[in-house]
Amino acid sequence: MTVVSPVFLAIGLLAVAAVYLLPARVPRDLILLAASLGFVAAALDPASLAGLAAFVLAGFALLRVVERQRRPGVLAAAVAAAVALFWLLGENDVALGAALGLPRPEPVVLLGLSYVMFRVVHLLVDVGQGELAAPVGLRGYLGYLLFFPNFLAGPIQRYEDLAPQLATPSPPDRDGVRAGLARMLAGGFSTVVLSGLAFAVFRRAGEEAALGGAAGGLALGVATLAFSAYLYASFTGYMDMAIGLGRLLGIAIPENFDRPWLASNFLDFWARWHITLSEWFKFYLFNPSTKELLRAVDRPAAAPWLGAAGYFLTFFVMGIWHGTSLSFAVYGLLLGLGVSLNKAWQVWMVQRLGRRGYNALSARRWYAVAARTAALSWFALALVLVWSDLATVSASLASLGAAGAASAVGLVVVVVGCGAALGPLAARLSSGLGRLTHSAGTGWLIAVAQAGAIAYYLLVVRGVVPELIYQRF
C-alpha cells in the first residue's frame, strides 16, 4: 500500500466530499472514522487486521483501567503491557497467521502498528497523569488511533491536538484548497518519480557491489547514497500527501521534516528528521530517564555528561524500535553513539572555549560544512543496517577488501560533503520553488510538469513505485 495507490486516493477524495457535502447533522468525526476503517480494511490482510484489532482493543481496555485507577504503579504496568503486546505481535506474526488458519510463506506484516502503539502509550501516560480534561470515548479513541492520513507512518500527532479537529474540521478557503492539492501533487511526484528513480539506482548498485574490490566498493557507496535519497524522497513525499489531504479535510497535520540537509550536527539532524518521532522519544524516554540519572548522581557538574548518556539510551531504543534483530541493535548503537558523542563534544568544547568561543567556531563555514558532512555521512552509513543485515554487511566488506571498503566509505563522505557545502544553496532553491508552486501565475505550470513527470514515469518508463519502508516498522 502506498499513498499514491488508487485506494488511498479514492478514500481520501470520498472523505473530503463526505465531510463537506453530507448534512451537518452527520458527525464529522464519524465520517472520518468510517473512512479510516475502510482504509485500514483495504490496506491490511485478514491476519494483520486481526493483530491490529487485538492491539487496539487491548489498548482501550488498558486505558479504561488507567482512567479508573490513577496510580503510578498501574500506569507503569499498563504501558509495559502495551509495549509487550506490541512486541509479541510484531515478533510472532507468522504464528498469528497460522493460528488464524492463514498459512503463508512470508511473515504477516502489521502495517502501521508501531505508530498506533506510540499513540496508545501517549494516551495512557496523559490519562494516567491527568493531562486530558475529558475521558476518551471509544469513538474518539478509534478515530485518533486510525486516522488514515497518519496511519501508515505518522506523523505522531497528540490527541488533544487532533481530536477536536476530527470533530469540527475547519473548511479551507480557495487558497487552502489550492495549497492542499499542490502539496499532494508534490508529494506524489516525490513518492513516485524521485523515490522510484533513487530506488532503481539503489537496486542496480547493490547488485554491482557483489563484484568486489574497489569497483564493488564504489557501487556499495552509490547504493548507500541512493538508499538515503530513496528513503528521504519516499518519506517526505508521504508526509506531503498526508499534510495536503489533511488540509483539504480542514485538519492541520504537523510537519515531520525541516530540511535535514541543513543540519549543523547529528543532534540538529534529529530535530529536523522524523520530527514527531524524535519528540515522542524525547518526551517519553529521554526526559524521564535523564531526570532519573540526575536524581541518582546528584552532582551538578555531571549534568551535561548525563545528558549525553540519556541521548545514547534514547537513540539506542529508537534504533531497536525498527526491529529486534542484531542488525537493528547495531543500528541503534550507531545512532546512540552519534548523538551521545555529539553531545559530549559540545560539552567539552564549551568547557574548553566557553560558550561564546564555541558559538564563534560553529559559525565558521569550514566547521559548519565539516560538522554537517559528519552528521549526514554517519546517518547514511548507519542506514546500511536498515536495508541489509549484519551478516550480509560483514560478508560484503570482507569480499570487497580494504580497498573496496575504503572506496565505499570515501564515496559517501565526499558526496555528502559536497551536498553539505551546497546545503544553503539547496535551501534557497527549494524555498524559491515553493514560492513558485504557490504562486497563482506559475503554480499551475509546476503542477502540470509534476503531473506529466508522474504520468511519464508510470506509463512510459513503467518504473517501480516502492512502498514506504517506514510503514513496516
C-alpha positions as CSV (number, residue, x, y, z in Angstrom):
1,M,0.0,0.0,0.0
2,T,1.3,3.4,-0.9
3,V,-0.2,6.9,-0.6
4,V,-0.4,7.2,-4.3
5,S,-2.4,3.9,-4.6
6,P,-6.0,4.2,-6.0
7,V,-7.4,3.0,-2.7
8,F,-5.8,5.8,-0.7
9,L,-6.6,8.5,-3.2
10,A,-10.2,7.3,-3.6
11,I,-10.9,7.1,0.1
12,G,-9.2,10.4,0.7
13,L,-11.3,12.2,-2.0
14,L,-14.5,10.5,-0.8
15,A,-13.8,11.6,2.7
16,V,-13.3,15.2,1.6
17,A,-16.6,15.1,-0.4
18,A,-18.5,13.5,2.5
19,V,-17.2,16.0,5.1
20,Y,-18.5,18.9,3.1
21,L,-21.5,17.5,1.3
22,L,-23.3,15.4,3.9
23,P,-25.8,17.2,6.1
24,A,-24.4,19.0,9.2
25,R,-26.3,16.6,11.5
26,V,-23.9,13.8,10.4
27,P,-21.0,13.9,12.9
28,R,-17.8,14.7,11.1
29,D,-15.6,12.5,13.3
30,L,-17.9,9.6,12.4
31,I,-17.4,10.3,8.7
32,L,-13.6,10.3,9.1
33,L,-13.7,7.2,11.3
34,A,-15.7,5.3,8.6
35,A,-13.1,6.4,6.1
36,S,-10.2,5.3,8.3
37,L,-11.8,1.9,9.0
38,G,-12.3,1.5,5.3
39,F,-8.7,2.3,4.5
40,V,-7.3,0.0,7.2
41,A,-9.5,-2.8,6.0
42,A,-8.3,-2.3,2.4
43,A,-4.6,-1.9,3.4
44,L,-4.3,-5.0,5.7
45,D,-4.8,-8.7,5.0
46,P,-7.0,-10.6,7.5
47,A,-4.2,-11.8,9.7
48,S,-2.7,-8.3,10.0
49,L,-6.2,-6.8,10.6
50,A,-6.8,-9.3,13.4
51,G,-3.5,-8.4,15.0
52,L,-4.2,-4.7,14.8
53,A,-7.7,-5.2,16.2
54,A,-6.3,-7.2,19.1
55,F,-3.8,-4.5,19.9
56,V,-6.3,-1.6,19.6
57,L,-8.9,-3.3,21.8
58,A,-6.3,-4.2,24.4
59,G,-5.1,-0.7,24.4
60,F,-8.6,0.6,25.1
61,A,-9.1,-1.8,28.0
62,L,-5.8,-0.7,29.4
63,L,-6.9,3.0,29.0
64,R,-10.1,2.2,31.0
65,V,-8.0,0.6,33.8
66,V,-5.7,3.7,34.0
67,E,-8.7,6.1,34.0
68,R,-10.2,4.3,37.0
69,Q,-7.1,3.7,39.0
70,R,-4.7,6.7,38.5
71,R,-1.7,5.3,40.4
72,P,1.9,5.3,39.2
73,G,2.2,1.6,39.5
74,V,-0.9,1.0,37.5
75,L,0.2,3.4,34.7
76,A,3.7,1.8,34.5
77,A,2.1,-1.7,34.3
78,A,-0.3,-0.6,31.6
79,V,2.5,1.0,29.5
80,A,4.6,-2.1,29.9
81,A,1.7,-4.3,28.9
82,A,1.1,-2.2,25.7
83,V,4.7,-2.3,24.7
84,A,5.0,-6.1,25.4
85,L,1.9,-6.8,23.4
86,F,3.3,-4.7,20.5
87,W,6.5,-6.7,20.7
88,L,4.7,-10.1,20.8
89,L,2.5,-9.2,17.8
90,G,5.5,-8.0,15.8
91,E,7.7,-10.9,16.7
92,N,5.1,-13.7,16.4
93,D,3.2,-12.6,13.3
94,V,3.8,-15.9,11.4
95,A,2.4,-17.8,14.3
96,L,-0.6,-15.4,14.4
97,G,-1.3,-16.0,10.7
98,A,-1.1,-19.8,11.2
99,A,-3.4,-19.6,14.2
100,L,-6.0,-17.8,12.2
101,G,-5.8,-20.5,9.5
102,L,-3.9,-18.3,7.1
103,P,-0.6,-20.2,6.4
104,R,1.7,-18.2,4.2
105,P,5.4,-18.5,3.4
106,E,6.3,-14.9,4.3
107,P,5.6,-13.1,7.6
108,V,2.5,-11.2,8.2
109,V,3.4,-7.5,8.4
110,L,1.3,-5.4,10.7
111,L,1.4,-2.1,8.8
112,G,1.2,1.0,11.0
113,L,1.3,-1.0,14.3
114,S,4.2,0.9,15.9
115,Y,2.6,4.3,15.2
116,V,-0.6,3.0,16.8
117,M,1.5,1.9,19.8
118,F,3.0,5.3,20.1
119,R,-0.4,6.9,20.2
120,V,-1.7,4.3,22.8
121,V,1.3,5.0,25.1
122,H,0.7,8.7,24.7
123,L,-2.9,8.3,25.8
124,L,-2.1,6.0,28.7
125,V,0.5,8.4,30.1
126,D,-1.6,11.6,29.6
127,V,-4.7,10.0,31.1
128,G,-2.7,8.4,33.9
129,Q,-1.1,11.8,34.8
130,G,-4.4,13.7,34.5
131,E,-3.3,15.7,31.4
132,L,-6.5,15.1,29.5
133,A,-9.5,17.0,30.8
134,A,-12.3,14.7,29.5
135,P,-12.4,10.9,29.3
136,V,-11.6,9.3,25.9
137,G,-14.6,7.5,24.5
138,L,-14.3,4.5,22.1
139,R,-15.3,6.6,19.0
140,G,-12.7,9.3,19.8
141,Y,-10.1,6.6,20.6
142,L,-10.6,4.8,17.3
143,G,-10.7,8.0,15.3
144,Y,-7.5,9.2,16.8
145,L,-5.6,5.9,16.5
146,L,-6.7,5.0,13.0
147,F,-6.9,8.5,11.3
148,F,-6.0,7.3,7.8
149,P,-3.6,10.0,6.5
150,N,-1.5,9.4,9.6
151,F,-2.0,5.7,9.9
152,L,0.9,4.1,7.9
153,A,3.8,6.1,9.2
154,G,2.8,9.1,11.2
155,P,3.3,11.9,12.0
156,I,2.6,11.1,15.6
157,Q,0.1,13.8,16.5
158,R,-1.1,14.4,20.1
159,Y,-4.7,13.5,21.0
160,E,-5.6,16.9,22.3
161,D,-4.4,18.5,19.0
162,L,-6.1,16.0,16.6
163,A,-9.3,15.0,18.4
164,P,-11.0,18.5,18.3
165,Q,-10.1,18.9,14.6
166,L,-11.7,15.5,13.8
167,A,-14.9,16.6,15.5
168,T,-15.1,20.0,13.8
169,P,-12.8,20.3,10.8
170,S,-12.1,23.9,9.6
171,P,-13.1,24.2,5.9
172,P,-10.2,25.6,3.9
173,D,-10.8,28.7,1.6
174,R,-9.9,28.7,-2.1
175,D,-6.2,29.3,-1.4
176,G,-6.2,26.5,1.2
177,V,-7.7,24.1,-1.3
178,R,-5.1,25.1,-3.9
179,A,-2.3,24.7,-1.4
180,G,-3.6,21.3,-0.3
181,L,-3.8,20.0,-3.8
182,A,-0.4,21.4,-4.7
183,R,1.1,19.7,-1.6
184,M,-0.5,16.4,-2.5
185,L,0.8,16.7,-6.1
186,A,4.3,17.5,-4.9
187,G,4.1,14.5,-2.6
188,G,3.0,12.3,-5.4
189,F,5.9,13.5,-7.6
190,S,8.4,12.8,-4.7
191,T,6.9,9.4,-3.9
192,V,6.6,8.1,-7.5
193,V,9.3,9.7,-9.5
194,L,12.1,10.8,-7.2
195,S,11.9,7.8,-4.8
196,G,11.3,5.4,-7.7
197,L,14.5,6.6,-9.6
198,A,16.6,6.5,-6.4
199,F,15.3,3.0,-5.6
200,A,16.2,1.8,-9.1
201,V,19.7,3.2,-8.7
202,F,20.0,1.6,-5.3
203,R,19.0,-1.9,-6.5
204,R,21.3,-1.7,-9.5
205,A,24.2,-0.5,-7.4
206,G,23.5,-3.2,-4.8
207,E,23.8,-5.9,-7.5
208,E,27.1,-4.5,-8.8
209,A,28.5,-4.3,-5.3
210,A,28.9,-8.0,-5.4
211,L,31.8,-7.5,-7.9
212,G,34.2,-7.0,-5.0
213,G,37.3,-4.8,-5.0
214,A,37.4,-1.0,-5.5
215,A,34.7,-1.1,-8.2
216,G,32.4,-3.1,-5.9
217,G,33.2,-0.7,-3.1
218,L,32.2,2.3,-5.2
219,A,29.0,0.5,-6.2
220,L,28.3,-0.1,-2.5
221,G,28.9,3.6,-1.8
222,V,26.4,4.5,-4.6
223,A,23.9,2.1,-3.1
224,T,24.3,3.7,0.4
225,L,23.7,7.2,-1.0
226,A,20.8,6.0,-3.3
227,F,19.0,4.3,-0.4
228,S,19.3,7.5,1.7
229,A,17.8,9.5,-1.2
230,Y,15.1,7.0,-1.7
231,L,14.2,7.0,2.0
232,Y,14.0,10.8,2.2
233,A,12.0,11.2,-1.1
234,S,9.6,8.4,-0.2
235,F,9.1,9.6,3.4
236,T,8.8,13.3,2.7
237,G,6.5,12.5,-0.2
238,Y,4.2,10.5,2.0
239,M,4.2,13.4,4.5
240,D,3.4,15.9,1.8
241,M,0.4,13.7,0.7
242,A,-0.8,13.3,4.3
243,I,-0.5,17.0,5.1
244,G,-2.1,18.1,1.8
245,L,-5.0,15.7,2.3
246,G,-5.4,16.9,5.9
247,R,-5.6,20.5,4.6
248,L,-8.4,19.5,2.2
249,L,-10.2,17.9,5.1
250,G,-9.8,21.0,7.2
251,I,-7.3,19.4,9.6
252,A,-3.8,20.6,10.4
253,I,-1.2,17.8,10.4
254,P,2.2,18.7,11.8
255,E,5.3,18.9,9.7
256,N,7.7,15.9,10.1
257,F,10.8,17.2,8.2
258,D,12.6,20.5,8.2
259,R,15.4,20.4,5.6
260,P,17.6,17.9,7.3
261,W,20.4,18.5,4.8
262,L,20.9,21.9,6.6
263,A,21.6,20.2,10.0
264,S,24.5,21.7,11.8
265,N,25.3,18.4,13.6
266,F,23.8,15.0,14.4
267,L,21.7,16.3,17.2
268,D,20.3,19.0,14.9
269,F,19.7,16.4,12.2
270,W,17.3,14.6,14.5
271,A,15.5,17.8,15.3
272,R,14.8,18.0,11.5
273,W,14.3,14.4,10.5
274,H,11.1,12.5,11.6
275,I,10.4,15.3,14.0
276,T,7.3,13.9,15.7
277,L,9.1,10.5,16.4
278,S,12.1,12.4,17.9
279,E,9.8,14.5,20.0
280,W,7.9,11.4,21.2
281,F,11.1,9.7,22.3
282,K,12.3,12.9,23.9
283,F,9.1,13.4,26.0
284,Y,8.5,9.8,27.0
285,L,12.0,8.4,27.3
286,F,14.8,11.0,27.2
287,N,13.3,13.4,29.7
288,P,12.3,10.8,32.4
289,S,15.4,8.7,32.0
290,T,17.7,11.8,32.2
291,K,15.8,13.0,35.2
292,E,16.3,9.7,37.0
293,L,20.0,9.8,36.2
294,L,20.3,13.3,37.6
295,R,18.5,12.2,40.7
296,A,20.7,9.2,41.2
297,V,24.0,11.0,40.6
298,D,23.1,14.4,42.2
299,R,26.2,16.2,41.0
300,P,25.5,19.4,39.1
301,A,28.9,19.2,37.3
302,A,27.9,15.8,35.8
303,A,24.6,17.0,34.5
304,P,25.8,17.8,30.9
305,W,27.5,14.4,30.6
306,L,24.5,12.6,32.0
307,G,22.6,14.3,29.1
308,A,24.9,12.5,26.7
309,A,24.1,9.2,28.5
310,G,20.4,10.0,28.2
311,Y,20.8,10.6,24.5
312,F,22.6,7.3,24.0
313,L,19.8,5.3,25.7
314,T,17.1,7.2,23.8
315,F,18.5,6.7,20.3
316,F,19.6,3.1,21.0
317,V,16.0,2.3,21.9
318,M,14.8,4.2,18.8
319,G,17.1,2.1,16.7
320,I,15.9,-1.2,18.0
321,W,12.3,0.1,17.7
322,H,12.9,-0.5,13.9
323,G,13.5,-4.2,14.6
324,T,14.8,-6.6,17.3
325,S,17.4,-8.4,15.3
326,L,21.1,-7.9,15.9
327,S,21.4,-5.7,12.8
328,F,18.9,-3.2,14.3
329,A,20.7,-3.4,17.7
330,V,23.9,-2.3,15.9
331,Y,21.9,0.4,14.1
332,G,20.6,1.6,17.4
333,L,24.1,1.5,18.8
334,L,25.4,3.7,15.9
335,L,22.5,6.2,16.4
336,G,23.2,6.3,20.1
337,L,26.9,6.8,19.6
338,G,26.3,9.5,17.1
339,V,24.1,11.7,19.3
340,S,26.0,11.0,22.6
341,L,29.4,11.7,21.1
342,N,27.9,14.9,19.5
343,K,26.6,16.0,22.9
344,A,29.9,15.1,24.7
345,W,31.8,17.1,22.1
346,Q,29.6,20.1,22.6
347,V,30.1,19.9,26.4
348,W,33.8,19.5,26.1
349,M,34.2,22.4,23.6
350,V,32.1,24.7,25.7
351,Q,34.2,23.9,28.8
352,R,37.4,24.5,26.8
353,L,36.4,27.5,24.7
354,G,33.5,28.9,26.6
355,R,30.0,29.4,25.2
356,R,31.0,32.4,23.1
357,G,34.1,30.8,21.7
358,Y,32.2,27.6,20.7
359,N,29.5,29.6,19.0
360,A,32.1,31.5,17.1
361,L,33.8,28.3,16.0
362,S,30.4,26.8,14.9
363,A,29.7,29.9,12.8
364,R,32.8,29.3,10.6
365,R,32.0,27.9,7.3
366,W,34.6,25.2,7.2
367,Y,33.5,23.9,10.6
368,A,29.8,24.0,9.7
369,V,30.4,22.1,6.5
370,A,32.6,19.5,8.3
371,A,30.0,19.0,11.1
372,R,27.2,18.7,8.6
373,T,29.2,16.2,6.5
374,A,30.0,14.1,9.5
375,A,26.3,14.0,10.6
376,L,24.8,13.1,7.2
377,S,27.6,10.6,6.4
378,W,27.1,8.9,9.7
379,F,23.4,8.6,9.2
380,A,23.8,7.3,5.6
381,L,26.3,4.7,6.7
382,A,24.1,3.6,9.6
383,L,21.2,3.1,7.3
384,V,23.0,0.3,5.6
385,L,21.9,-1.9,8.5
386,V,18.2,-1.0,7.7
387,W,18.4,-2.4,4.2
388,S,20.9,-5.2,4.9
389,D,21.5,-7.5,7.8
390,L,24.8,-7.5,9.8
391,A,26.0,-10.8,8.4
392,T,25.5,-9.7,4.8
393,V,27.3,-6.4,5.5
394,S,30.2,-8.2,7.1
395,A,30.4,-10.7,4.2
396,S,30.2,-7.8,1.7
397,L,33.0,-5.8,3.4
398,A,35.1,-9.0,3.5
399,S,34.6,-9.6,-0.2
400,L,35.4,-6.0,-1.1
401,G,38.6,-6.0,0.8
402,A,40.2,-3.0,2.4
403,A,40.4,-1.0,-0.9
404,G,36.7,-1.6,-1.6
405,A,35.5,-0.8,1.9
406,A,37.6,2.4,1.8
407,S,36.2,3.3,-1.6
408,A,32.6,2.9,-0.4
409,V,33.1,5.0,2.8
410,G,35.1,7.6,0.9
411,L,32.5,8.0,-1.8
412,V,29.8,8.5,0.8
413,V,31.8,11.1,2.7
414,V,32.9,13.0,-0.4
415,V,29.4,13.1,-2.0
416,V,27.7,14.0,1.3
417,G,30.4,16.7,1.9
418,C,29.7,18.3,-1.5
419,G,26.0,18.2,-0.7
420,A,26.6,19.7,2.8
421,A,28.6,22.5,1.3
422,L,25.7,23.3,-1.1
423,G,23.1,22.9,1.6
424,P,22.2,26.6,2.0
425,L,22.0,27.0,-1.8
426,A,19.7,24.0,-1.9
427,A,17.6,25.6,0.8
428,R,17.3,28.8,-1.2
429,L,16.4,26.9,-4.4
430,S,13.7,24.8,-2.6
431,S,12.3,28.0,-1.0
432,G,12.1,29.7,-4.4
433,L,10.5,26.6,-5.9
434,G,8.0,26.6,-3.0
435,R,7.1,30.3,-3.8
436,L,6.6,29.5,-7.5
437,T,4.5,26.5,-6.6
438,H,2.1,28.6,-4.5
439,S,2.1,31.5,-7.0
440,A,-1.1,31.8,-8.9
441,G,0.8,32.7,-12.1
442,T,3.4,29.9,-12.1
443,G,1.9,27.3,-9.7
444,W,-0.2,25.7,-12.5
445,L,2.9,25.3,-14.7
446,I,4.8,23.4,-12.0
447,A,1.7,21.3,-11.2
448,V,1.4,20.3,-14.9
449,A,5.1,19.5,-15.0
450,Q,4.8,17.3,-11.9
451,A,1.7,15.5,-13.2
452,G,3.4,15.0,-16.5
453,A,6.5,13.5,-14.9
454,I,4.4,11.2,-12.8
455,A,2.4,10.0,-15.9
456,Y,5.6,9.6,-18.0
457,Y,7.3,7.6,-15.2
458,L,4.3,5.3,-14.7
459,L,3.1,4.9,-18.4
460,V,6.3,5.2,-20.5
461,V,9.2,4.3,-18.2
462,R,6.9,1.8,-16.3
463,G,9.1,2.4,-13.3
464,V,8.6,0.8,-9.9
465,V,6.8,2.7,-7.2
466,P,8.5,1.4,-4.0
467,E,6.5,1.0,-0.8
468,L,7.1,3.4,2.1
469,I,9.6,1.5,4.2
470,Y,8.6,3.2,7.4
471,Q,5.1,1.7,7.3
472,R,6.7,-1.7,8.1
473,F,8.4,-0.5,11.3
